[in-house]
Amino acid sequence: MFLRYIKKSYLIFIVVVYSIQPVFSQVSESDTRYIRIGELQSHFSAYGSERAWNNSFYEGLQWPADYSLSDNSVIRRAWYAIQDYTDAEGEHWDFWANYLYKGYAQLSIYPMQLEQIAKFEPPTVYVDGDNITAPYAGDVDRIDPNQIADRIVINKINTSSGVTITRKIYAFSQQYHDNYFIKEFVFKNTGNIDDDAEIELNAPIKGLRFGWGTRYSVSREGASFTDNQQSWGKHSWVTRRGEDYAAHENDVINFTENTPREELDWIPGTFSWLGQSEVVDYDMIGAPNIKGNGRLASPQFAGIGVLHADKSATDNTNDPEKIVNVGWHAGDSFPGLGDLRKTDMVNMGLVYNMLSGTPYPSPDYGGTNRMFEDNTTSITDPVDPYKIHGDGGGTNVWLTYGPYDLAPGDSVVVVEVEGISGINRTLCEEIGERWLAAHRNSSDKGPFDLPDGTTTDNKDIYKNSWIYTGMDSIMSTFSRATRNYNMGMLIPQPPLPPTVFEINSGGDKIMLNWAKSPSEDAKDFAGYRIYRAIGKPDTTYDMIAEVAPGVLTYDDKSAIRGQSYYYYLTAYDDGSNNESGIANPTGSLESGRFYTKTNKAAYLRRKAGDDFSDIRIVPNPYNIKNRDYQYIGNPDRLMFLDIPPYCDIKIFTERGDLIKTIKHTDGSGDQAWNSVSSSRQVVVSGIYIAHFEVTQDIKDPVTGDYIFKKGQSALKKFVIIR
């Protein structure tokens, strides 16, 4: 029977064999590799597919990766199936199917390779002496300066039918191509049905079909602002494009900034976004934060486009007829395969039927139609997507391919793009805040400005019209990936980032220095750009400086005491290598921001005080009404200024209860406190006492006189109003 490992359970035989020959390459099914270089970031698993659940939340496909809680992945269920199969024991099967699932590792799938290859050594970034890039050192397995893409993840698995599946994920950090992955899938008849070097089968593969159902949460943050069931994609809409692909497959796409979406709709693809929940009593498209400032937390449109499908094992020209499904399928409705014993013959046939275009368990559970357009009458129609098929798991995008016949040694290739796009954070804030104001005031009828320049008096049409421009954005993403692939992935390249970036907090400035870019000697190299964010790393960054080639330092003298600062540094060119306009807009290109982006704050470090009388507490009083005008991004912050360089700061209530002890050890004259007690509670209104006790002797470096002696102390009062 299938479970071939049983015949190798003779331990003596295994010991002898393994003692005289090396173990064939194999990796753990739990291994992952992360791509973190662009606006779209994600992990990839050794077993050939991904489940985003990490025992806490659904993790992966972060877009935009600048912000926290931007995960969009839920699950990717992948299958392949063949006909008329005879296994290594001579047992015949009408159908044989494999499900690329972690639980089937070492039973029917055998992870053999998982590695990430970088085009260049990742930069090292330091903030106040801490190497903040150290946690990601394991991302890259090796460097190949000759590869085209900035990163390539290679994942290979053997399967129990003798089909070896290799997928390559290509990622780019160029600013116009960093929100998608190009994925190449190779299905090869190797005859290897397990994880050793032995070839067990030497027979043709007949009627090979493969495909996947992929579900998106679009997005994790947006799900938390709705009914939380969207965390697994319950309310996701799906639609498709490319119905007339065969008539356009040889069209040449030239980039223009405002190409109408209708001119791109022939590209085959299917994508998903957040729909409406039947239990939410307001229009939740875009997931407005109705308990906060209204910001739209789910602008994402996530999906997959098809770039190529081989005609046959002997003809690698593109064949639209091999793309069987581009559409949607009910989220958790699919044939189970059990433990792949003979009792699963029926289910294997059902898997084959599903990959052949028959929705499981009935036509009501999937289709190649435009699910959204066919079930709504307007962009404000309050239809809950999952009610269309009744599967509480939500809706997957659904793509399948085939059939293919493979002689021993033959292979076929399919190439896809997976991307995410939508309106930017600034628009999410602006539109969400305006919508929320009207939501709270029923007499507010606008007018509201629409994307096409007209106006409306309907707040929901206003909000949703902007959100649905994401359909244009995702098709533009598919278009850029199509052009990239058709160019052999030879898109114009930006300069390489500096190899080292270092930020150091100072007393009157924040000092930035870096090692030069390896591209600095290129004719088109133009210099470096420095970007800065205030208060937190997941916010908008502004360019604060542009410096010439050869300049490798910058002092940020505009920083304000008490604020936290985050930076990234890019190398940029003059645009002379980006003039064709075929792949993307013309003009200057710059290295990816995520190579040097910091996640640890730098700040102005005040010179230590010389006397207890110098100590100030700012603001004092602290008033919550002014929280947005005090320390940006840190609304609960107080600063202890001009304090001794080394001291313990103990904070007491007016009645003498100790609520917080701060160890001040950096030698500066300032220390931040975010109004949080030792028990992680935000403190209440009241009068507080700060006790400063010097923890080591401090002498004047010139005279040798004591400035502070260990054990000296002082008290200061301050007020908090909430």
C-alpha positions in Angstrom: 0.0 0.0 0.0 0.8 3.7 -0.1 2.5 4.0 3.3 5.8 3.1 1.8 7.8 4.0 4.9 6.5 0.8 6.5 8.7 -1.3 4.2 11.7 0.7 5.5 10.9 0.1 9.1 13.6 -2.6 9.4 15.9 -0.7 11.7 19.0 -2.8 11.0 18.6 -2.2 7.2 18.3 1.6 7.8 21.4 1.7 10.0 23.5 -0.2 7.5 22.4 1.9 4.5 22.9 5.2 6.4 26.3 4.2 7.6 27.7 3.8 4.1 26.0 6.7 2.2 25.1 10.3 3.1 21.5 11.2 4.0 19.7 12.8 1.1 18.9 16.5 1.5 15.9 17.1 3.7 14.5 20.0 5.8 12.0 20.1 8.6 8.4 20.8 7.6 8.4 23.5 10.3 11.2 25.6 8.7 10.3 29.0 7.3 12.0 31.8 5.5 11.0 35.4 5.7 11.2 38.0 2.9 11.4 41.5 4.6 12.7 43.8 1.9 9.7 45.5 0.5 6.3 46.9 1.2 4.9 43.4 1.0 6.6 41.0 3.4 5.9 37.4 4.4 7.1 34.0 5.4 7.3 30.8 3.3 7.1 27.3 4.7 9.1 24.2 3.8 6.1 22.0 3.2 5.1 23.9 0.1 2.2 26.0 1.2 1.3 28.3 4.1 -1.0 28.4 7.0 -0.9 31.8 8.7 -2.1 30.8 12.2 0.9 31.0 14.6 -1.1 29.9 17.7 -1.8 33.6 18.5 -3.0 35.3 15.3 -2.9 34.9 11.5 0.5 36.1 10.5 1.9 36.9 7.0 1.6 38.9 3.8 2.1 42.2 5.7 1.0 45.2 3.6 1.8 47.9 4.0 4.7 46.5 6.0 5.5 49.9 7.4 2.7 49.4 9.9 1.9 46.9 12.7 -1.2 44.6 12.4 -1.0 44.7 8.6 -1.2 40.9 8.1 -3.4 39.7 5.4 -2.8 36.0 5.1 -5.1 33.3 6.5 -4.4 30.0 4.6 -3.2 28.7 1.3 -4.6 25.2 0.6 -2.7 23.6 -2.3 -3.3 20.3 -4.0 -2.2 18.3 -7.0 -3.8 15.2 -8.5 -3.1 12.7 -11.3 -5.0 9.9 -13.0 -4.3 6.2 -13.7 -1.5 5.9 -11.1 0.4 2.7 -10.1 2.3 3.1 -6.8 5.6 1.5 -5.9 3.9 -1.6 -4.5 2.0 -2.2 -7.8 -1.3 -0.9 -6.5 -3.4 0.8 -9.1 -5.3 4.0 -8.4 -7.9 5.7 -10.7 -6.9 9.0 -9.0 -4.1 10.0 -6.7 -4.0 13.3 -4.9 -1.7 15.1 -2.6 -2.5 17.9 -0.2 0.4 20.2 0.7 -0.2 20.2 4.4 2.2 20.2 7.3 0.5 17.2 8.9 1.3 15.1 5.8 5.0 15.6 5.9 6.9 12.3 5.9 3.6 10.6 4.9 3.0 11.9 1.4 5.1 15.0 1.1 8.8 15.3 1.8 10.3 18.8 2.2 13.8 18.7 0.6 14.9 22.3 0.3 14.1 25.7 1.7 16.6 28.6 1.4 16.6 32.3 0.8 19.2 33.8 -1.5 20.1 37.5 -1.5 21.6 39.5 -4.3 23.8 41.4 -1.9 24.8 41.2 1.8 22.0 42.8 3.9 23.1 46.1 5.5 23.8 46.3 9.3 22.0 48.9 11.3 22.9 50.2 14.7 21.0 52.5 17.0 22.9 53.7 20.0 25.3 50.7 19.7 22.5 48.1 19.4 22.5 46.0 16.2 18.8 46.1 15.4 19.3 43.9 12.3 20.8 41.0 14.3 17.4 39.3 14.8 17.0 38.9 11.1 20.5 37.5 10.3 19.0 34.0 9.7 16.8 35.2 6.9 19.4 34.8 4.2 21.2 31.5 3.6 23.6 32.6 0.9 24.5 35.5 -1.4 24.4 35.3 -5.2 25.4 38.7 -6.8 24.5 37.3 -10.3 20.8 36.8 -9.6 18.4 39.3 -10.9 15.8 39.5 -8.1 16.8 41.0 -4.8 15.7 37.9 -2.9 14.8 34.4 -4.1 13.2 31.7 -1.9 13.6 28.2 -3.2 11.4 25.5 -1.8 11.4 21.9 -3.1 9.3 18.9 -2.0 9.1 15.3 -3.2 5.7 13.7 -3.2 4.3 10.2 -2.9 3.4 10.0 -6.6 6.9 10.8 -7.8 6.1 14.4 -8.7 8.7 16.8 -7.3 7.4 20.3 -6.8 9.8 23.3 -6.8 8.6 26.8 -6.2 10.7 29.9 -6.5 9.5 33.2 -5.0 11.1 36.3 -6.5 11.0 39.6 -4.5 12.1 43.1 -5.4 12.8 46.2 -3.4 12.6 48.7 -6.2 9.9 51.2 -5.1 7.5 50.4 -8.0 7.7 46.6 -7.7 7.9 45.9 -3.9 4.3 45.1 -3.3 4.2 41.7 -5.0 6.0 38.3 -5.3 6.5 36.5 -8.5 6.1 32.8 -7.9 7.3 30.1 -10.3 6.0 26.5 -9.8 7.8 23.6 -11.5 6.1 20.1 -11.5 8.6 17.4 -12.5 8.2 13.7 -12.9 11.3 12.6 -10.9 9.9 9.2 -9.8 11.2 9.9 -6.3 8.4 9.2 -3.8 10.2 10.0 -0.5 13.2 11.8 0.9 16.1 9.6 -0.1 18.1 9.5 -3.4 16.5 6.3 -4.6 14.2 6.6 -7.7 11.3 4.3 -7.1 9.1 4.9 -10.2 9.8 5.1 -13.9 6.4 5.7 -15.4 4.6 8.6 -17.0 2.4 10.9 -15.0 -1.0 11.2 -16.6 -3.6 14.0 -16.3 -1.7 16.2 -13.8 -3.8 19.0 -12.3 -2.9 21.3 -9.5 -4.2 24.5 -7.9 -4.9 26.3 -4.7 -7.5 28.1 -2.7 -6.1 31.1 -0.9 -7.9 33.1 1.8 -7.1 36.6 3.0 -8.2 38.5 6.1 -7.6 41.9 4.4 -6.6 42.8 7.1 -5.7 41.8 10.7 -6.2 45.3 12.0 -9.4 45.8 10.1 -10.8 42.5 11.5 -10.2 43.8 15.1 -12.4 46.9 14.3 -15.3 44.8 13.0 -16.8 41.6 14.5 -13.4 39.8 14.7 -14.7 36.9 12.5 -13.0 38.6 9.6 -9.7 37.5 11.2 -10.1 34.2 9.3 -11.7 35.9 6.2 -15.3 35.2 6.9 -16.6 38.3 5.2 -14.1 38.5 2.3 -15.4 39.4 -1.1 -13.8 37.8 -4.2 -13.9 38.9 -7.9 -11.9 38.0 -11.0 -10.6 39.5 -14.2 -9.2 38.1 -17.5 -12.1 36.4 -19.0 -10.9 37.5 -22.5 -7.2 36.7 -21.7 -6.8 34.4 -24.8 -7.5 37.4 -27.1 -4.9 39.6 -25.4 -2.2 37.3 -24.2 0.3 38.8 -26.6 -0.6 42.4 -26.0 2.4 44.7 -25.1 1.7 46.7 -22.0 3.5 50.0 -21.7 3.3 51.8 -18.5 1.4 55.0 -18.1 0.6 56.5 -14.7 -3.1 56.7 -15.3 -3.8 53.6 -17.4 -7.6 53.0 -17.1 -8.3 49.7 -15.3 -10.5 48.6 -18.1 -7.3 48.4 -20.3 -5.7 46.0 -17.8 -8.8 43.8 -17.1 -7.7 41.2 -19.6 -4.9 40.1 -17.2 -6.2 36.9 -15.5 -6.4 37.3 -11.8 -8.6 37.0 -8.8 -8.6 39.2 -5.7 -10.2 39.7 -2.4 -11.1 42.5 0.1 -13.2 43.1 3.2 -17.0 42.9 2.7 -19.9 43.5 5.0 -20.9 41.6 8.2 -24.5 40.8 8.7 -24.1 41.6 12.5 -22.6 45.1 12.0 -25.1 47.9 11.7 -22.9 50.4 9.8 -21.2 50.2 6.4 -17.9 48.5 7.3 -16.2 48.5 3.9 -12.7 49.6 4.6 -13.1 48.8 8.4 -13.4 52.4 9.7 -12.3 52.7 13.4 -15.6 53.9 14.7 -14.3 53.9 18.3 -11.3 55.9 17.4 -10.5 58.5 14.8 -12.3 56.7 11.9 -9.1 55.6 10.1 -9.8 53.0 7.5 -8.0 49.9 8.6 -8.8 47.6 5.7 -7.9 49.3 2.4 -6.2 46.1 1.1 -7.1 44.3 -2.1 -5.1 41.0 -2.1 -4.9 38.5 -4.8 -3.2 36.3 -7.4 -2.6 36.9 -11.1 -1.5 34.4 -13.8 1.7 35.3 -15.7 2.3 32.0 -17.6 1.2 28.4 -18.0 3.2 26.0 -20.1 1.3 24.5 -23.0 2.9 21.0 -22.4 6.0 19.4 -21.1 7.5 19.7 -24.6 6.2 23.2 -25.4 6.8 25.9 -22.9 4.8 28.6 -24.8 2.0 30.2 -22.8 -1.4 28.4 -23.1 -4.5 30.2 -21.7 -6.3 26.9 -22.1 -4.2 25.4 -19.2 -5.7 27.9 -16.8 -8.8 26.0 -15.7 -10.1 28.2 -12.9 -9.7 31.9 -12.0 -12.4 32.5 -9.5 -13.7 31.8 -6.0 -14.5 28.9 -3.8 -16.1 28.5 -0.3 -13.5 28.8 2.4 -13.6 25.5 4.3 -15.4 23.4 1.7 -13.0 21.0 0.2 -12.6 17.2 0.0 -10.7 15.7 2.9 -7.9 13.2 2.2 -7.7 11.5 5.6 -4.5 9.4 6.0 -4.3 8.7 2.2 -5.2 5.1 2.4 -7.4 3.2 0.0 -10.5 4.4 1.7 -9.7 7.8 0.3 -10.1 6.7 -3.3 -13.4 8.6 -3.5 -12.0 11.8 -2.0 -9.0 11.7 -4.3 -11.5 11.6 -7.2 -13.3 14.6 -5.7 -10.0 16.5 -5.4 -9.4 15.8 -9.1 -12.8 17.0 -10.0 -12.3 20.2 -7.9 -9.0 20.8 -9.7 -10.8 20.2 -13.0 -13.2 23.1 -12.3 -16.0 21.4 -10.4 -16.7 23.3 -7.1 -16.9 21.2 -4.0 -19.4 20.0 -2.8 -21.7 21.7 -5.4 -21.8 24.5 -8.0 -23.2 26.8 -5.3 -19.8 26.7 -3.5 -17.6 28.3 -6.2 -17.3 29.6 -9.7 -15.3 31.5 -12.3 -17.8 34.4 -12.3 -17.3 37.8 -10.7 -18.7 36.9 -7.3 -19.0 40.4 -6.0 -20.5 42.0 -9.1 -23.0 39.1 -9.6 -24.3 39.3 -6.1 -24.6 43.1 -5.4 -26.3 46.0 -7.0 -24.0 48.8 -5.7 -20.8 49.5 -3.8 -23.0 50.1 -0.7 -25.1 46.9 -1.0 -25.0 45.3 2.5 -24.6 41.7 1.4 -22.5 39.5 3.7 -20.3 37.5 1.2 -20.3 34.3 3.2 -24.1 34.1 3.0 -23.8 33.5 -0.7 -22.5 30.0 -0.1 -23.1 29.5 3.6 -19.6 28.5 4.5 -18.6 30.3 7.7 -14.9 29.9 6.8 -15.3 32.7 4.2 -14.3 32.7 0.6 -11.0 31.8 -1.1 -9.6 33.0 -4.4 -9.4 29.8 -6.5 -6.9 29.0 -9.2 -6.3 25.6 -10.9 -4.3 24.4 -13.9 -3.9 21.4 -16.2 -4.1 18.7 -17.4 -0.5 17.8 -18.2 1.1 14.5 -19.1 4.8 14.1 -17.9 7.1 11.4 -19.1 9.9 10.5 -16.7 12.2 13.6 -16.4 9.6 15.9 -17.9 8.4 19.1 -16.2 5.9 21.9 -16.7 6.0 25.5 -15.3 3.3 27.9 -14.1 4.1 31.4 -13.0 1.9 33.7 -10.8 2.0 37.0 -9.1 0.7 37.5 -5.6 0.2 41.1 -4.6 -1.6 43.5 -2.3 -2.5 47.1 -2.9 -5.0 49.8 -2.0 -5.2 53.5 -0.9 -2.4 54.8 1.3 -2.4 55.5 5.0 -2.8 59.3 4.6 -6.0 58.8 2.6 -7.2 56.1 5.1 -6.9 58.7 7.8 -8.4 61.6 5.8 -11.4 59.7 4.4 -12.0 57.7 7.6 -12.1 60.8 9.7 -14.5 62.6 7.4 -16.8 59.6 7.1 -16.8 59.2 10.9 -17.8 62.8 11.4 -20.8 62.3 9.1 -21.6 58.9 10.8 -21.9 60.7 14.1 -23.9 63.6 12.7 -26.8 62.3 10.6 -27.5 65.8 9.2 -24.0 66.0 7.7 -24.6 65.5 3.9 -21.3 66.7 2.7 -20.6 67.4 0.0 -18.0 64.6 -0.1 -15.3 64.6 -2.8 -15.1 61.5 -5.0 -12.1 60.1 -6.8 -13.4 61.1 -10.2 -13.7 64.8 -9.1 -17.4 64.8 -8.6 -19.2 65.0 -5.2 -21.9 63.1 -3.3 -24.0 63.7 -0.3 -23.8 60.1 0.8 -21.0 59.3 3.3 -20.9 55.6 2.4 -20.7 56.2 -1.3 -17.8 58.6 -0.5 -15.9 56.1 1.6 -16.5 53.1 -0.6 -15.7 54.9 -3.8 -12.2 55.6 -2.5 -11.8 52.1 -1.1 -12.8 50.5 -4.4 -10.1 52.4 -6.2 -8.1 49.4 -4.8 -9.4 47.4 -7.7 -7.5 49.7 -10.0 -4.5 49.4 -7.8 -4.4 45.6 -7.7 -4.8 45.4 -11.4 -2.0 47.9 -11.8 0.1 45.6 -9.5 -0.7 42.6 -11.7 0.2 44.7 -14.8 3.6 45.7 -13.3 4.4 42.1 -12.5 3.4 41.1 -16.0 5.7 43.6 -17.5 8.5 42.6 -15.1 8.1 38.9 -16.0 7.9 39.6 -19.7 11.2 41.6 -19.5 12.9 38.6 -18.0 12.7 40.4 -14.6 15.2 43.0 -15.9 13.4 46.0 -14.5 15.5 49.2 -13.9 17.5 48.7 -10.7 18.1 51.3 -8.0 21.5 51.7 -6.3 22.4 49.3 -3.6 21.9 50.6 0.0 24.8 51.5 2.2 26.4 48.5 3.9 26.2 50.0 7.4 23.9 52.6 8.9 24.5 53.9 12.4 22.5 56.3 14.5 23.7 57.8 17.8 21.7 59.9 20.2 23.6 63.1 21.3 23.3 65.9 23.6 22.5 68.6 21.0 22.0 66.5 17.9 21.3 63.0 16.6 24.3 61.8 14.7 23.9 59.6 11.6 26.8 58.0 9.7 27.0 55.2 7.1 29.3 53.2 4.9 29.1 54.1 1.3 26.8 52.3 -1.1 28.6 49.7 -3.3 27.0 51.6 -6.2 28.6 54.9 -5.4 31.1 54.6 -8.3 28.3 54.2 -10.9 27.8 57.1 -13.3 24.1 57.5 -12.4 24.7 57.6 -8.6 23.2 60.8 -7.2 23.6 60.6 -3.4 21.7 59.7 -0.3 18.3 60.6 1.2 17.5 60.6 4.9 14.0 60.1 6.1 12.6 60.5 9.6 9.5 59.7 11.7 8.6 61.1 15.0 7.1 59.3 18.0 6.8 55.8 16.5 8.3 53.7 13.7 4.9 52.8 12.1 3.9 56.2 10.8 4.7 58.6 8.0 8.3 59.4 7.3 9.5 62.7 5.9 12.7 63.3 3.9 14.8 65.6 6.0 18.0 65.7 3.9 19.5 64.9 0.6 23.3 64.6 0.5 25.8 64.3 -2.2 27.9 61.2 -3.1 30.9 60.8 -0.8 29.1 62.5 2.1 28.7 59.8 4.7 27.5 61.7 7.8 24.6 63.8 8.8 23.8 65.6 12.1 20.0 66.0 12.8 20.0 69.3 14.7 16.3 69.8 14.2 15.4 67.1 16.7 13.5 68.3 19.8 14.1 67.0 23.3 11.7 64.4 24.6 10.7 63.2 21.1 11.5 59.8 19.8 13.0 59.6 16.3 13.2 56.9 13.7 15.1 56.9 10.5 15.9 55.2 7.3 18.5 56.0 4.7 18.4 55.3 0.9 20.9 55.6 -1.9 19.3 57.2 -5.1 20.3 57.7 -8.7 19.7 60.4 -11.3 17.1 58.4 -13.2 19.1 58.0 -16.4 18.8 54.2 -16.2 15.0 54.5 -15.9 13.9 56.3 -19.0 11.9 53.7 -21.1 8.7 53.9 -19.1 8.0 50.2 -19.9 8.3 48.7 -16.4 7.3 51.7 -14.2 7.3 55.5 -14.1 10.5 57.2 -15.3 12.8 59.1 -13.0 15.0 58.6 -10.0 15.1 55.2 -8.2 16.2 54.7 -4.7 17.2 51.6 -2.6 14.5 50.0 -0.5 13.7 51.7 2.8 13.3 48.4 4.7 17.0 47.7 4.5 17.9 50.5 6.9 14.6 51.4 8.6 15.0 51.6 12.4 12.7 50.2 15.0 14.5 51.6 18.0 14.2 55.2 18.9 17.0 57.8 19.0 16.6 61.0 20.9 18.4 64.1 22.1 20.3 63.3 25.3 20.5 66.2 27.6 23.7 66.9 29.4 23.4 65.7 33.0 22.5 68.3 35.6 25.1 69.7 38.0 22.7 70.2 41.0 19.4 68.8 42.2 18.0 72.3 41.8 18.3 71.9 38.0 15.8 69.1 37.9 12.6 69.8 35.9 9.6 67.6 35.2 7.9 68.4 31.9 5.0 68.9 31.5 4.0 69.8 35.0 1.1 69.6 35.4 0.4 66.9 32.9 -3.1 67.5 31.4 -4.7 64.8 29.3 -6.5 67.5 27.3 -3.1 68.5 25.9 -1.8 65.0 25.1 -1.8 65.6 21.4 0.4 68.7 21.7 3.1 67.4 24.1 5.2 64.5 22.9 4.1 63.3 19.4 3.4 59.6 19.3 3.8 59.3 23.1 0.7 61.0 24.5 1.3 59.8 28.1 4.9 60.8 28.3 6.5 62.9 31.0 10.2 63.9 31.0 12.6 64.2 33.9 15.2 66.8 32.8 18.6 67.9 34.0 18.8 64.9 36.4 22.0 63.3 37.7 23.7 61.0 35.1 23.2 57.9 37.2 20.3 57.6 39.6 17.2 55.7 40.7 13.9 57.6 40.2 11.2 56.3 42.5 7.7 57.6 42.0 5.3 57.8 44.9 1.6 58.7 45.3 0.9 61.6 47.6 0.2 59.2 50.4 3.5 57.5 50.0 2.7 54.4 47.9 5.6 53.4 45.6 4.2 52.9 42.1 7.3 52.9 39.8 11.1 52.6 40.0 13.2 53.7 37.0 16.9 52.9 36.7 18.6 55.8 34.9 21.9 54.4 33.7 22.8 56.1 30.4 24.7 59.0 31.8 22.4 61.6 30.2 20.4 64.3 31.9 16.9 63.2 30.8 14.7 60.2 31.4 11.2 59.5 29.9 8.3 58.0 31.8 5.0 57.0 30.0 2.8 57.4 33.1 2.7 53.6 33.6 3.1 51.9 37.0 5.2 48.9 37.8 2.0 46.8 37.4 1.5 48.2 33.8 -1.4 50.4 34.8 -1.7 54.0 33.5 -1.7 56.2 36.6 -4.7 58.2 37.6 -5.1 61.9 38.4 -3.3 63.2 41.5 -0.2 64.6 43.0 2.9 62.5 42.7 6.4 62.7 44.3 9.6 61.8 42.4 12.5 60.7 44.5 15.9 61.0 42.9 18.8 59.0 44.5 22.3 59.1 43.0 23.7 55.6 42.4 27.4 56.4 41.9 29.9 59.1 42.7 30.1 61.8 40.0 33.2 64.0 39.8 34.1 67.1 37.7 36.6 65.7 35.1 38.7 68.9 35.3 38.8 69.8 39.0 38.1 66.4 40.5 35.5 67.9 42.8 32.4 65.9 43.6 29.3 66.9 41.7 27.1 64.2 43.2 27.9 61.6 45.8 26.4 58.2 45.8 23.3 58.2 48.1 22.5 61.8 47.7 18.8 62.4 47.0 16.1 65.0 46.3 12.3 65.1 46.0 10.2 66.8 43.3 6.4 67.1 43.1 4.3 66.9 40.0 0.6 66.8 39.0 -1.3 64.5 36.6 -4.8 65.5 35.5 -6.8 62.9 33.6 
